[in-house]
Amino acid sequence: MAANDIKRIGILTGGGDCPGINAVIRAVAKTAMFEHGWECFGIEDAFLGLIEDRIRPLTRWDVSNILTRGGTILGTSNKSDPKRFSVGKDNHGNPIFQDVRERAMENARKYKLDAIVVIGGDGTMTCAAGLIPLGLKCIGVPKTIDNDLMHTHVTFGFQTAVETATDALDRLHTTAASHHRIIVVELMGRNAGWLTLHAGIASGSDVILIPEIPYSLDRICDFCRERMQGRKAFTIAAVSEGAKPVGGEQVVDRTIVDSPDPIRLGGIAQVLQRQMEERLAIESRAVVLGHVQRGGTPCAADRVLATRFGHAAAELVARGEFNRLVVIQNGGLTSVPIEEVAEQQRLVSLDSELLTAARAVGTCFGD
Ligand code: F6P
């Protein structure tokens, strides 16, 4: 489809919210309206709105004054894969799934949407990839505090989450030092350690545990003992929710059966805090940062990134380059096929220069 054939685009936001989503919506819609004269429609609550026909026009005033606002003005959902959509429960309470992709496509046709800009993480891109064979024309924008999307060096929302988590770790540092305690702080990130690694380095956390490096409790306790002998009677441990011991499992908080990614991690901080207190006989506390890391206004870097991503997404639509994800590689904007990021996660590589630097300044990774 050539640029001048585009008249209307849809925008949807899927998966967990994060700072900067509204900044992307604004950049996509303003570029679409001001540069190309297209009409914009907001699809509510991710693919759920496309399935349930909850689609509304977006005017320039709807997308004005939202650059700094956290969350998403369109709402979101992480339980609405049209290919595997929960339509109720059987007699045993198990969800019944249906493929409702055709219904979703009917609604896209009903509103004459020539393309949809899909703002989300790997789960949302997997949903989008499932609709491409049925004719969906989409452009993806990489969103997640986890920073775990393949082929992009950074996702928007990540930098703000790092700032938030770093601020929390800094504050906890003062309590740990004053009370001579161990404080185990649990950060989000699912199976990727990016958020914990960056916030841990930025805050000078003594121990950093990430899912990519299984830890040994003995090694961590030895490290704390050495600190105590060196007159550091406190320790700050920044721990990914997905961290696990050598030969052990991640701690699962709950399973959400109708979510494309049903496992919700959580609880590792309490487990470690008890184990460390018992072994080291030092008063310890566990702190779970949780959804605080996803909230609030985006930092300046995320506002800039979101604006670049949103503009680039609209320009891909204009050039008729569909079914691609806008990405940042080596500081520059480019794009990759959405199918290449679906059902994949980008993890911290064990030869990362970040790990080397952190180890060099004395950080314990539990290995
Ligand atoms: O993917 C973003 C994220 O915040 C993860 O870091 C975390 O594991 C998960 O979402 C939590 O999901 P929910 O909002 O469903 O609790």
Residues whose N, C-alpha, C, O or C-beta is under 5 A from the ligand:
A	BS01	F6P	G16 D146 M188 G189 R190
